[in-house]
Amino acid sequence: MPTPRTESTHLTRFVVRLGLVSLFADFAYEGSHAILGSFLAILKASPVLVGLVAGAGELLGSGVRLFAGHLADRTRRYWPIMTAGYLANLLAVPALALARGLWVAVPMIWAERLGKGLRTPARNVVLAQAGERLGEGRAFGLHTLLDQCGALLGPLMVAGVVAGFGYHAAFASLLVPATASLVMLAYARALAPPLKAQPAAEPSVALPAAFYGYTAFAALSVMGLAHFMLFSYHLAVIHRLASPWIPVLYALAMAVNGLTALATGRLFDRMGLKTLYLLPLLLLIADPLQFLSRSPQALVAAAAIWGAALGVQDGALRAGITRLVPSRRLGAAFGLFDLGFGVAWMIGSLAMGALYLIRPGDLVIFGAATEILALAVLATLVSRTEKAGAP
């Protein structure tokens, strides 16, 4: 019979293997995300269209997560679902090398988001199962740290390729890490330790009311989160940075993201939902720096703070669901949460794109209003869960 220490070591290795899958995957698709906004600017997209492409992509990806979450709950076929999602997610990225107009680029961007949405609930359930014995924050935080290593390396490579060969060559080069991720996925599946068996999903078991309050907080916070696609579009328009430096800023944001995710994941294991106060507070600072400042130093600070907000989101936000929802309903909960998250990001992205077209200052006011509301909802949720004795 394995000792607790041995079991912890095996589970840590498993999370690391799954993290390596995400490292190569993020190398590919985060590398593409670093230049999508400026690429769309070159293809003559308007800021409203950029907001629509970004928001609709997140909505499509989140919508399919609801289906994928229920499918994972019913079938327990986590690995086949993950494999199908990774295939769609990763093959769409190098296909952008063929795009010479918006009519090709936009469907590829959306196909990549759909693939990510399909695989995410099943992967989150697998991580949550490991986290039940390893620590939810530790599992999600460690996975995100590896994930963000790829998100750092991908934009840096893309910056070099864009500088030397242009955007289309940069997209084509991402076929290499995409292939590596698929190979690593097969390796991780073959060596995965058996996880704790879960009881069959019971549709009659309702999700707790606190889950819906939690989803409302997440929705409000993400409505005020400017998509990097819009930020990079802004950087291309104001001409304060040369094109190759835009993915370097994204790489910086991803590095901060990974470190923050690991730190806040561990902090979440000790402090619970209170850790999430950091998310709207950071975004209250990020939006003005992104869209009202012009100096390179302020833009660098904006990218770092934006990345820190994403780190809180990745390291603690989804881990919070495991504290509020029974394990047999986690797949559906992750799917429903991601749907609400995507709808909110769609609304926020469209609003921010339209407001940017009028005046960037109006975009910042909109973002501040949503973050203040998010803080109020979170304070109410924390108070109620503490009274109920929840962690």
LUMTORKOL-980810 format. One line per field, with one value per residue (C-alpha): residue number from 1; z, y, x. Coordinates in Angstrom, 3 decimals, padded with zeros to 6 digits. Example, Ala and Ser with C-alpha at 12.3 -4.5 7.8 and 13.67 -1.06 7.14 Angstrom:
// residues 2
n: (1,2) $
pz: (007.800,007.140) $
py: (-004.500,-001.060) $
px: (012.300,013.670) $
This chain:
// residues 391
n: (1,2,3,4,5,6,7,8,9,10,11,12,13,14,15,16,17,18,19,20,21,22,23,24,25,26,27,28,29,30,31,32,33,34,35,36,37,38,39,40,41,42,43,44,45,46,47,48,49,50,51,52,53,54,55,56,57,58,59,60,61,62,63,64,65,66,67,68,69,70,71,72,73,74,75,76,77,78,79,80,81,82,83,84,85,86,87,88,89,90,91,92,93,94,95,96,97,98,99,100,101,102,103,104,105,106,107,108,109,110,111,112,113,114,115,116,117,118,119,120,121,122,123,124,125,126,127,128,129,130,131,132,133,134,135,136,137,138,139,140,141,142,143,144,145,146,147,148,149,150,151,152,153,154,155,156,157,158,159,160,161,162,163,164,165,166,167,168,169,170,171,172,173,174,175,176,177,178,179,180,181,182,183,184,185,186,187,188,189,190,191,192,193,194,195,196,197,198,199,200,201,202,203,204,205,206,207,208,209,210,211,212,213,214,215,216,217,218,219,220,221,222,223,224,225,226,227,228,229,230,231,232,233,234,235,236,237,238,239,240,241,242,243,244,245,246,247,248,249,250,251,252,253,254,255,256,257,258,259,260,261,262,263,264,265,266,267,268,269,270,271,272,273,274,275,276,277,278,279,280,281,282,283,284,285,286,287,288,289,290,291,292,293,294,295,296,297,298,299,300,301,302,303,304,305,306,307,308,309,310,311,312,313,314,315,316,317,318,319,320,321,322,323,324,325,326,327,328,329,330,331,332,333,334,335,336,337,338,339,340,341,342,343,344,345,346,347,348,349,350,351,352,353,354,355,356,357,358,359,360,361,362,363,364,365,366,367,368,369,370,371,372,373,374,375,376,377,378,379,380,381,382,383,384,385,386,387,388,389,390,391) $
pz: (000.000,-001.034,001.729,001.660,000.656,-002.221,-003.394,-003.275,-005.380,-008.000,-008.173,-008.490,-011.378,-013.025,-012.731,-014.155,-017.157,-017.822,-017.363,-020.057,-022.464,-021.715,-021.949,-025.605,-026.312,-024.847,-026.757,-029.894,-029.223,-026.835,-029.389,-031.879,-029.386,-028.905,-032.481,-033.371,-032.559,-034.610,-037.368,-037.540,-037.702,-040.753,-042.286,-041.832,-038.992,-036.957,-033.125,-032.945,-035.143,-032.992,-029.916,-031.685,-032.791,-029.304,-027.452,-029.798,-029.730,-025.940,-026.019,-028.535,-026.491,-023.282,-024.831,-025.932,-022.407,-021.096,-023.466,-022.812,-019.040,-019.134,-021.510,-019.113,-016.191,-018.077,-019.834,-017.642,-020.932,-019.999,-022.181,-025.508,-024.950,-024.147,-027.235,-029.594,-028.108,-028.341,-032.007,-032.983,-030.748,-031.990,-035.699,-036.199,-035.021,-037.820,-040.310,-039.759,-041.942,-044.890,-043.990,-046.401,-045.395,-042.513,-044.014,-043.417,-040.253,-038.195,-038.586,-037.654,-034.521,-033.544,-034.321,-031.964,-029.188,-029.794,-029.449,-026.215,-024.883,-025.694,-023.796,-020.790,-018.555,-018.812,-018.026,-015.096,-013.632,-013.899,-012.160,-009.520,-008.759,-008.272,-006.224,-003.763,-002.362,-003.433,-002.640,-005.145,-005.250,-005.491,-008.396,-010.392,-009.553,-010.536,-013.763,-014.570,-013.886,-016.529,-018.770,-018.561,-019.342,-022.794,-022.843,-022.229,-024.785,-027.593,-027.841,-027.583,-030.511,-032.463,-031.840,-033.453,-036.428,-036.989,-036.924,-039.510,-041.664,-040.917,-039.465,-041.761,-041.124,-037.390,-037.526,-039.626,-037.113,-034.397,-036.030,-034.193,-030.590,-031.559,-032.700,-029.563,-027.372,-029.073,-028.642,-024.943,-024.474,-025.607,-023.230,-020.276,-020.910,-021.098,-017.781,-015.860,-012.396,-011.572,-010.108,-007.535,-009.007,-009.011,-008.538,-011.530,-012.109,-010.630,-012.674,-009.808,-007.507,-007.894,-007.906,-004.678,-004.627,-003.693,-007.051,-008.911,-006.780,-007.492,-011.223,-011.030,-009.408,-012.101,-014.864,-013.563,-013.122,-016.645,-018.203,-017.140,-018.410,-021.739,-024.082,-025.166,-028.748,-028.154,-026.231,-029.019,-031.573,-029.518,-029.456,-033.249,-033.682,-031.380,-032.773,-029.440,-029.900,-032.953,-034.040,-032.704,-029.221,-028.911,-028.472,-026.088,-023.890,-024.062,-023.044,-020.030,-019.107,-019.361,-017.167,-014.480,-014.980,-014.212,-011.117,-009.783,-010.441,-008.406,-005.538,-005.450,-005.809,-002.606,-000.983,-001.905,-000.049,003.116,002.676,000.373,-001.468,000.124,-002.244,-005.115,-003.917,-005.795,-009.185,-009.473,-007.603,-010.165,-013.081,-011.664,-012.183,-015.471,-017.681,-017.269,-017.828,-020.961,-022.740,-021.306,-020.961,-023.853,-022.411,-023.051,-019.321,-018.456,-021.188,-019.772,-016.310,-017.823,-019.386,-016.096,-014.001,-016.612,-016.454,-012.648,-012.870,-015.221,-012.758,-009.967,-012.375,-013.387,-009.994,-007.758,-009.624,-010.912,-007.801,-005.889,-007.681,-006.050,-002.627,-003.517,-005.690,-004.945,-006.846,-008.781,-010.332,-011.091,-014.846,-015.226,-012.836,-014.784,-018.029,-016.725,-015.064,-018.290,-020.270,-017.944,-018.041,-021.854,-022.184,-019.843,-021.716,-025.010,-023.623,-022.110,-025.256,-027.501,-025.101,-024.798,-028.575,-029.165,-026.344,-027.611,-030.969,-029.178,-026.553,-024.690,-021.441,-021.683,-021.931,-018.685,-016.899,-018.016,-016.723,-013.355,-012.870,-013.462,-011.106,-008.293,-008.709,-008.692,-005.382,-003.858,-005.014,-003.727,-000.323,000.006,-001.054,001.375,004.223,003.505,003.092,006.342,008.173,006.644,007.729,004.194,003.649) $
py: (000.000,003.352,005.786,009.340,010.635,008.159,008.967,012.690,012.123,010.129,012.708,015.528,013.713,013.219,016.928,017.744,015.431,017.058,020.432,019.563,018.888,022.378,023.834,022.835,023.661,027.143,027.550,027.191,028.980,031.661,032.357,033.064,035.129,037.443,038.725,038.215,041.779,043.396,040.786,041.728,045.403,044.583,042.838,046.128,045.035,047.753,047.848,046.756,043.745,042.928,043.021,040.812,038.275,038.128,038.011,035.608,033.304,033.144,032.657,029.806,028.161,028.585,027.402,024.115,023.666,023.333,020.419,018.994,019.230,017.266,014.754,014.271,013.749,011.171,009.161,009.624,009.434,012.277,011.381,010.904,014.221,015.940,014.443,015.639,019.122,019.350,018.256,020.994,023.581,023.041,022.366,025.615,027.672,026.910,027.040,030.814,030.855,030.400,033.437,036.354,037.931,038.199,035.571,032.912,034.272,034.711,031.091,029.746,031.906,030.629,026.982,027.246,028.537,025.772,023.101,024.613,024.741,021.082,019.823,022.130,020.697,017.131,018.329,020.408,017.405,015.293,018.047,018.468,014.732,014.893,018.068,016.372,014.567,016.909,020.249,022.042,025.202,023.254,021.108,023.987,026.308,023.827,022.979,026.668,027.378,024.823,026.025,029.566,028.498,027.631,030.873,032.707,030.824,030.901,034.701,035.131,032.765,034.442,037.862,036.656,035.100,038.187,040.403,038.265,036.706,038.229,037.121,034.195,032.510,032.963,031.093,028.309,027.853,027.000,023.631,022.287,022.881,021.895,018.501,018.148,018.758,015.969,013.561,014.501,013.981,010.360,009.942,011.451,009.234,006.087,006.813,008.384,006.846,005.651,008.440,008.122,006.666,009.096,008.144,008.498,011.984,012.673,015.331,015.666,017.005,020.788,022.978,025.036,028.658,029.798,028.469,030.884,033.795,032.772,032.646,036.138,037.455,035.837,037.207,040.778,040.610,039.298,041.927,044.494,042.414,043.804,040.954,041.096,041.073,044.555,045.705,044.561,046.230,049.438,049.075,048.668,051.763,054.146,053.091,053.342,049.935,048.179,045.118,042.484,044.046,043.387,039.581,040.314,042.240,039.275,036.972,039.206,039.010,035.219,034.993,037.084,035.016,031.747,033.012,034.670,031.540,029.393,031.901,032.519,028.802,028.144,031.213,029.904,026.634,028.732,031.668,030.323,032.741,035.831,035.344,036.438,040.042,040.453,039.901,043.006,045.143,044.350,044.995,048.399,049.287,047.448,049.041,052.673,051.759,049.769,052.344,055.790,055.640,056.172,055.703,052.347,051.955,052.328,049.870,047.329,047.822,047.427,044.077,042.841,043.817,042.346,039.110,039.103,039.372,036.397,034.527,035.014,033.846,030.722,029.796,030.405,031.202,027.709,026.088,027.882,025.813,022.663,024.212,024.956,022.023,018.252,016.211,014.256,017.524,019.099,018.485,020.210,022.972,023.720,023.722,026.046,028.312,028.607,029.359,032.249,033.377,033.346,035.202,037.897,038.206,038.463,041.317,043.020,042.668,044.076,046.949,047.727,047.584,049.974,052.312,052.324,053.543,056.464,057.264,054.998,056.766,055.477,051.935,052.480,053.799,050.732,048.409,050.197,049.958,046.194,045.569,047.580,045.523,042.330,043.343,043.886,040.467,038.719,040.423,039.190,035.658,035.479,036.674,034.095,031.173,032.067,032.101,028.729,027.309,026.794,027.026) $
px: (000.000,001.539,002.459,001.030,004.469,004.735,001.224,002.007,005.132,003.207,000.434,002.961,004.664,001.288,000.450,003.889,003.289,-000.059,001.614,004.149,001.280,000.016,003.527,003.841,000.190,000.605,003.847,001.724,-001.542,-000.254,002.461,-000.311,-002.328,000.655,000.330,-003.355,-004.398,-001.637,-002.177,-005.863,-004.854,-002.717,-005.742,-007.679,-009.980,-011.737,-011.522,-015.164,-014.390,-011.348,-013.585,-016.125,-013.505,-011.974,-015.279,-017.052,-014.044,-014.135,-017.920,-017.695,-014.971,-016.928,-020.201,-018.696,-017.295,-020.850,-021.454,-017.985,-018.466,-021.734,-020.137,-017.222,-019.619,-021.678,-018.977,-015.850,-013.921,-011.633,-008.665,-010.544,-012.335,-009.056,-007.378,-010.118,-009.923,-006.151,-006.245,-008.702,-007.057,-003.518,-003.987,-005.910,-002.912,-000.401,-003.297,-003.312,-000.200,-002.597,-004.721,-004.467,-007.762,-010.195,-012.530,-009.828,-008.216,-011.394,-012.685,-009.241,-009.157,-012.586,-011.687,-008.718,-010.993,-013.544,-010.862,-009.588,-013.141,-013.737,-010.697,-010.691,-013.492,-012.141,-008.624,-009.874,-011.710,-008.558,-006.581,-009.285,-009.213,-005.455,-005.892,-008.241,-005.200,-002.412,-004.135,-006.360,-004.295,-001.045,-002.304,-003.774,-000.893,001.841,000.039,-000.373,003.311,004.341,001.535,002.882,006.443,005.122,003.150,006.439,008.549,005.971,005.647,009.436,009.987,007.209,008.799,012.011,010.238,008.076,011.165,012.953,010.256,006.858,003.536,002.713,006.061,005.513,002.199,003.760,006.605,004.084,003.399,006.473,005.294,001.741,003.024,005.153,002.093,000.141,003.069,003.377,-000.366,-000.021,002.936,001.050,-001.973,000.124,001.857,-001.051,-001.630,-005.140,-007.215,-009.955,-013.133,-016.046,-019.699,-021.972,-023.286,-026.687,-028.528,-031.034,-028.306,-028.516,-025.455,-025.262,-026.416,-022.897,-021.674,-023.955,-022.796,-019.225,-019.937,-021.488,-018.300,-016.149,-018.407,-018.208,-014.436,-013.827,-016.114,-013.520,-010.589,-009.389,-008.467,-004.828,-006.088,-007.531,-004.452,-002.116,-004.400,-004.077,-000.290,-000.234,-002.413,-000.519,002.908,004.706,006.392,007.817,005.801,008.277,008.071,004.343,004.786,007.672,005.212,002.874,005.728,006.371,002.692,002.746,005.873,004.184,001.027,002.824,004.604,001.457,-000.607,001.767,001.844,-001.903,-002.631,-000.721,-002.271,-005.716,-005.034,-004.542,-006.933,-009.649,-011.942,-010.368,-007.416,-009.657,-009.888,-006.599,-008.264,-010.490,-007.956,-005.256,-007.618,-008.541,-004.863,-004.271,-006.942,-005.821,-002.184,-003.025,-005.153,-004.330,-000.530,001.850,005.345,007.046,007.717,004.034,003.055,005.515,003.987,000.508,001.454,002.950,-000.103,-002.461,-000.446,-000.656,-004.456,-004.517,-002.314,-004.845,-007.532,-005.607,-004.177,-007.179,-010.405,-011.202,-009.779,-012.530,-015.169,-013.821,-014.578,-018.204,-019.370,-019.655,-017.054,-019.703,-020.937,-017.565,-017.658,-021.022,-019.957,-016.772,-018.751,-021.482,-018.929,-016.956,-020.126,-021.007,-017.386,-017.394,-020.701,-019.412,-016.103,-018.031,-020.155,-017.124,-015.006,-017.740,-018.349,-014.646,-014.128,-017.029,-015.950,-012.358,-013.659,-015.365,-012.722,-010.261,-011.122,-014.698,-013.319,-011.416,-014.534,-016.507,-013.779,-013.592,-017.362,-017.415,-014.491,-016.097,-019.282,-017.179,-015.594,-019.046,-020.299,-017.168,-017.431,-021.020,-020.039,-017.114,-019.323,-022.012,-019.619,-017.849,-021.171,-022.043,-018.666,-017.341,-013.562) $
